[in-house]
Amino acid sequence: MTRRENVLNASALDALTVERLVALVPPLTDTTFVVRLDGRAVVDRGDPTDGSSFRRIVLVSAVDERTRTVAAESAVTLPRRTDRVRLAFGEADVETVRANGRVLLHRPGGLRGAETVSVSRSETLTLSFDANATGPVEVTTAPERIRKATLEVTVDA
């Protein structure tokens, strides 16, 4: 249910079912419970009336994939909080891809097909291509959006 320590995965929460939660937390098998995020029930079974509630401030992470086509003759700045980038070269003629001046990909005969590389999610990166590069390059990023929320779990006694 988490993307990393202390960060909940928004899409996993959206897909959470009673069965999945009971499988993750077996003591819930024979009890009523409700899990709320910012007051909205994410998953519930019954109506816990005499239960115990716990509330925590959490971070919720959502990732939205974005694809754009850029000319290899120009540079492109990636959105912050992007931890990987997929480059599809198609008909482009590119030998080197740099991120903030550092070589990210290089193939003397030219890059072909598609490559996915990890990048730093904590810094703003600008991708550039070698000086003789030509043609369109498809750039796919998956920037992470994080928001604070209140997670409340109520379980019947």
N, C-alpha and C positions, 0 to 999 in steps of 0.2 A: 504494500500500500504506500510505500515511500519511494521517492526518487533518490534520496540520499538521507543521511542522518538528520532528523528533525524537519524534514521537508516532505509533506504528503504529495502524492501524485494525483492531480485532479482527474485525469481520465480513469485511473483505477478506482477512485471514489465514486465516479459516475457509474461504473460498471459493477459496483459492490452489491451483492445479494445477501439475503439472510443465510443461504446455504454456504456461501463462500466465507462469510464472517464466522459462522459456527465451525467450519473446518479450520479456520485460523485460530479460533479461541474456543476449544472444546467445552470449557465450563459453561458456555452459553447454551448448550444443547437443550436443556429442559427449563429454560427461564424466558421471561419476557424482557425485552430491552429496546432501546432506541438510541441511535447515533445521529446527532445533529451537527451541522456545520453552519455557523451563523444563524442558528434558529431554524434552519430547514432540515427536515428529516432526510437523512441520506439512506438509512436502512432501519427498519423496525420490525419487531414481532410482538404483537400485543400492545398493551398499554401499561407500562410499569407504574404502579400507584404508590407502593411503599418502598421504592427502590432508593439506591444511593446514586448520586450524580457526581461526576467529576468534570471539571471544565479546565481547558488549557488553551492558551494562545498558541497557534500553530502557523506554519507557513504552508501555503498551498501553491504548487507549481503546475503550470500548464505550458505545453510546448506547441507552437503553431509553425508548421513547416511552410516556408516561402520559397518560391522559385522565380528567378528572373534571368533574362538573357542579357548579357553584357558584351560589348565589343572587346576583343582581346587587346585592342590598341589602347584601351583606357583602364583605369583602376576602379575598384569598387570597394566601398566601406561596408563591412559586415555589421549587422545589428549587435548591440551588446548582449551578453549572456548567451552567445552562440558557442556551443562546445564542439560542433563538428560542421564541416562544409562538404557538400558533394559537388564536384565539378564534372560536367559532361562536355566533352570537347567536340563531338560530332565532326563537322567539317572545318573546325578551327585548326590553325597551324601554330601550335604553342609548344615550346620546349621546356620552359621554366615558369613556375608559379611561385611568387613570393608573398609572404605575410609580413607587413611592416619591415620589408627589406630582407628578411630571412628566407632562405630557400625552403619551400614547402614541398614542391614536387619538381623533379627534373628528369628528362629523358632526352638524350642528344638527338635521337631520330624523330622526336616529337611525341607528345602525349596523345594517347588514343583512348577511346571508350569513355568510361567514367571512373573517377577516383573519389573516395571518401576519406577525409583526413580529420584528425582531432586538432582542435585549436584551443587557445586559452579563452575561457569564458569570462575572465575577469578584466580583460583589456579590449579596447576598441581596435579592431584589426582592419587594415586596408590591404586587399589583394591586388597584386599587379602582375603583369605577364612580361615575358622577355621583350626586348626592344623591337624585334622583328615579328612579333606575333600578329596574326590576322585572323579574322573570322569571329563568329559568335560563340560564346561559352555560356552554357547554362549553369547558373550558380544556385544551389539549394541550401538554405540555412534553416536551422530549427531553434530560433531564440526562445529562451525560457522567460515566462512572466511569473513573478512571485507576488503573492498577496498575503496579508495577515488575515487570520480568521479565528473564530472561537469554536473549538471542538468540544462538544458536550456528549458524554456517554452516561446513560441512565440504565441501571440493571435492577430488576426486581429482586427482593431479598429471598 
